């Protein structure tokens, strides 16, 4: 089974563009890692501060390894996305069938 990680977060006022750049950097970083099948993000059409960030991993171990590598590589450079958030992100981890990936 593949793993879908979904993160929904809202930025503090005035840092929407910075948060979007940070999320985009994480998407591109994850795409380059073995074990990441797909990664993307989107911005709400009704609230410029609301973002969704999703990644499909090969398995739970890949998710853990890539997430740790991202923290160790990107967060030390830019202080992590939490520095831009109004509150804690909503995070969901889901098992999905490989047959459901388009």
N, C-alpha and C positions, 0 to 999 in steps of 0.2 A: 504494500500500500504506500502511496505517496502521501506527503504531508503538505497541507495548505496552511500557511500562516497569514493571518489577516490582522493588520494594525490600523485602527481608526484613531486619529488624533486631531486636536485643535491647537492652533498656534496662539501665542500671546499677540496682542494688537501691535502692528508695526513690524513684525518679523516674519510675515507670511512668505515673502520671497526668499528669505534666508532658509526657512524650514523647507521650502520646496527644493532648493538647491541641495540641502543636506539629504533629503529623502531620495532625490535623483541620484546623488553620488552613491548611496547605499544600494539602490537598484542596480546600477551599473557594476558596482563592486561584486554584488552577489551573482550577477549574470556570468561573471568571469570565473566563478568557482565551480570545480567539479562537484556534482551533487545538487546543484541548483538547476532545475528544469526550466523555470520561467520566473520572471520577477517584473513587476510594474507598479505604478502608482497612479492615482487620480485625484483631482481636486473637485470639491463639491461645486455644483452649478448654482447653488443657492446661498452658500456661505464660503467666502474666500479664505477663511481660516481653517476649514475642515478638509482633511486629507484621508485617503485610504491607501494603504501600502500592502501589497500582497506578493507572496513568494510561494512557489511550489518546489518542494525539496524531494529528492529521491527517497529519503527515509528520515526517521527521527535523528539518527546519528549525524547525518549530513546537516540537518537543521541546527543541531547543537554546535557542530564544528564551524559552520559558516557564520553563525551568529556570534560566536566567541571571536572568530577572526575579524569580523566587522567591528566589534567593540574594541579589540586590541589595536586595530589599524586606524579606523576612522574617528572613533570617539576621542582618542588622545590628541587628534589634530584639531577637532572642531567642538569639543566639549559635549558631544552627543546631542541627539534631537531633544532630549528632555529639557535642555537649557532653553528651548524655544516654546515649550508647551505650556498651555494654560492650566493643565492638570494631567493626571496620569493617562496614558493611552489605553484604549480598550484593545485587548489582544485575544485572539482566538486561534486555537491550533486544531486542525481538522484532518482526519484521514479521508483521502479520496482515492478512487479507483484510477489506475493508469488509463483505463478505457475512456474515462471522462475528460481527459486532457486533449484539447483540440490542437 
